[in-house]
């Protein structure tokens, strides 16, 4: 259940584009055609799926304070967390280079259509944001890190695919001249972000309700118990007076 909840939460509730507005440069530049958006989205899914778990391993076994204890007791006090950005970016750049080589080899047309934005995945803030969110939210296991990476990638993929499909359709619409281009794109993105906000209560509403009602029930039971005790004392006092 924990894996499913994290997977859907990273897609809909904590969507990289609509919740935190990360990766907007590629999102706006590549989303003119659905075909190129699909290729870019697939590349982002792959990079996030690989880099988030790898950076989780780096964080757990190298970067955190005391993470080097597995090397020996003399290394237990080392804290290399200040190297997080450098290590994370190095991992991301390596994976992006691998993706670039694969795409150029097997799909030259997609490689040419993506252009400079394919190697720029290395500096895509959505990719680095996935690793930093994984670190700040203290994801406890490798499996959850993989789930979070896949879910975040799919969320970014759905965002760029949706805006690309809409931008292809609005070419034939009567958009006011002042809003054509990025203007109407930003407006649509904002409306889609509001729509995705409606998923916020999908996984948390029930838990909040339980957390809110449980203290009330306990307080009511405690109050009933005190009333019974007071009633028993009053009855005992009356019996003593009568005797």
C-alpha positions in Angstrom: 0.0 0.0 0.0 2.9 2.4 0.8 4.4 1.9 -2.7 1.0 2.5 -4.4 0.3 5.6 -2.4 3.8 7.1 -3.1 3.5 6.2 -6.8 0.2 8.0 -7.3 1.1 10.8 -5.0 4.3 11.6 -7.0 2.3 11.6 -10.3 -0.8 13.6 -9.4 -0.3 15.4 -6.0 3.4 16.2 -6.1 3.6 16.6 -9.9 7.0 18.1 -10.8 5.4 20.6 -13.2 2.0 21.5 -11.7 2.9 21.3 -8.0 6.5 22.6 -7.9 6.9 24.1 -11.4 10.2 22.3 -12.0 11.5 21.5 -15.5 9.6 24.4 -17.1 12.2 25.2 -19.7 12.0 21.9 -21.4 8.3 21.7 -20.7 7.7 24.9 -22.7 10.2 24.5 -25.4 9.6 20.9 -26.4 5.8 20.8 -26.0 5.0 22.2 -29.5 4.6 18.7 -30.9 3.2 15.5 -29.3 5.8 13.3 -31.0 8.8 15.2 -29.6 7.1 15.5 -26.2 6.7 11.7 -26.0 10.4 11.2 -26.7 11.4 13.9 -24.2 9.1 12.5 -21.6 10.4 9.0 -22.0 13.9 10.2 -21.6 13.0 12.0 -18.4 11.2 8.9 -17.0 14.4 6.8 -17.7 16.7 9.4 -16.1 14.6 9.8 -13.0 14.1 6.1 -12.6 17.8 5.5 -12.7 19.2 8.6 -10.9 16.8 8.8 -7.9 17.7 5.2 -6.7 21.4 5.7 -7.4 21.4 9.0 -5.5 19.5 7.3 -2.7 22.4 4.7 -2.4 24.9 7.5 -2.5 23.1 9.4 0.2 22.6 6.4 2.5 26.0 4.8 2.2 28.3 7.8 1.5 26.9 11.2 2.0 24.9 11.2 5.3 26.6 11.7 8.6 27.8 8.4 9.9 27.0 6.7 6.5 30.6 5.6 6.1 30.5 3.4 9.3 30.4 0.3 7.0 34.1 1.1 6.2 35.1 1.0 9.9 34.5 2.7 13.2 37.1 5.4 12.4 34.9 6.6 9.5 31.7 6.8 11.5 32.0 10.5 12.3 32.5 11.6 8.7 29.8 13.8 7.2 29.9 14.3 3.5 26.5 15.8 3.0 28.1 19.0 1.6 28.9 17.0 -1.5 25.3 16.1 -2.2 24.8 18.6 -5.1 28.1 17.6 -6.8 27.5 13.9 -6.5 23.9 14.1 -7.6 24.7 16.2 -10.6 27.5 13.9 -11.6 25.2 10.9 -11.5 22.5 12.8 -13.5 25.0 13.9 -16.1 26.3 10.4 -16.6 22.8 9.0 -17.1 21.9 11.8 -19.5 25.0 11.1 -21.6 23.9 7.5 -21.8 20.4 8.5 -22.9 21.8 10.8 -25.6 24.0 8.0 -27.0 21.1 5.5 -27.1 18.7 8.0 -28.7 21.2 9.1 -31.3 21.9 5.4 -32.1 18.4 4.1 -32.4 16.3 7.2 -33.3 18.3 9.9 -35.2 15.1 11.7 -36.2 14.0 12.1 -32.5 17.6 13.1 -31.6 17.5 15.9 -34.2 14.1 17.1 -33.2 15.0 17.3 -29.5 18.2 19.1 -30.4 20.0 20.9 -27.6 17.3 20.1 -25.1 18.3 16.4 -24.8 21.8 17.1 -23.3 20.1 19.9 -21.3 18.3 17.2 -19.3 21.4 17.2 -17.2 20.6 20.6 -15.9 16.8 20.1 -15.9 15.7 21.1 -12.4 13.0 18.4 -12.4 15.7 15.7 -12.5 17.8 17.3 -9.7 14.6 18.1 -7.8 13.6 14.4 -7.8 16.9 13.5 -6.0 16.7 16.4 -3.6 13.1 15.7 -2.7 14.0 12.1 -2.1 16.7 13.3 0.3 14.6 15.9 2.1 11.6 13.6 2.5 13.9 10.9 3.9 12.5 8.0 1.7 13.4 5.0 3.9 14.1 2.2 1.3 15.6 1.6 -2.1 12.3 0.2 -3.4 10.4 3.4 -2.4 13.2 5.4 -4.1 12.6 3.5 -7.3 8.9 4.0 -7.0 9.3 7.7 -6.4 11.6 8.1 -9.4 9.2 6.3 -11.8 6.2 8.2 -10.5 7.9 11.6 -10.7 9.0 10.8 -14.3 5.5 9.7 -15.3 4.1 12.8 -13.8 6.4 15.0 -15.8 5.6 12.9 -18.9 1.9 13.4 -18.5 2.3 17.1 -18.0 4.3 17.7 -21.2 2.1 15.3 -23.2 -1.1 17.0 -22.1 0.2 20.6 -22.9 1.6 19.4 -26.2 -1.8 17.9 -27.3 -3.5 21.1 -26.2 -1.0 23.4 -28.1 -1.5 21.4 -31.2 -5.3 21.9 -31.0 -5.2 25.6 -30.2 -3.3 26.3 -33.4 -6.7 26.2 -35.1 -8.5 28.3 -32.4 -9.1 32.0 -32.3 -6.6 32.9 -29.6 -6.3 36.7 -29.0 -3.1 38.0 -30.6 -1.7 39.2 -27.3 -1.9 35.7 -25.8 -0.6 33.7 -28.7 2.5 31.6 -28.0 3.8 31.4 -24.4 1.0 33.6 -23.0 -1.8 31.1 -23.6 0.5 28.3 -22.7 1.1 29.8 -19.2 -2.6 30.3 -18.7 -3.4 26.7 -19.7 -0.6 25.4 -17.4 -2.0 27.4 -14.5 -5.5 25.9 -15.1 -4.1 22.4 -15.4 -2.2 23.0 -12.1 -5.4 24.0 -10.4 -7.0 20.8 -11.8 -4.2 18.7 -10.4 -4.6 20.3 -7.0 -8.0 18.6 -6.8 -6.1 15.3 -6.3 -4.7 16.6 -3.1 -7.3 15.0 -0.9 -7.3 11.7 -2.8 -4.8 10.0 -0.5 -4.9 12.2 2.6 -8.5 13.0 3.2 -9.4 9.8 5.0 -6.3 9.9 7.2 -7.0 13.4 8.3 -10.5 12.5 9.1 -9.4 9.6 11.3 -6.8 11.7 13.0 -9.3 14.5 13.7 -12.1 12.2 15.0 -10.1 9.9 17.2 -9.1 12.5 19.8 -12.7 13.7 19.9 -14.0 10.2 20.6 -11.3 9.7 23.3 -12.2 13.1 24.9 -15.9 12.2 24.9 -15.3 8.8 26.6 -13.1 10.5 29.2 -15.9 13.0 29.9 -18.5 10.3 30.2 -16.2 8.4 32.6 -15.7 11.5 34.8 -19.5 12.1 34.9 -20.1 8.5 36.0 -17.5 8.9 38.7 -19.0 12.1 39.9 -22.5 10.5 39.9 -21.2 7.6 41.9 -19.6 9.9 44.5 -22.9 11.9 44.8 -24.9 8.7 45.3 -22.4 7.4 47.9 -22.6 10.8 49.8 -26.4 10.7 49.8 -26.4 7.2 51.2 -24.0 8.2 53.9 -26.2 11.2 54.9 -29.3 9.0 55.0 -27.6 6.5 57.2 
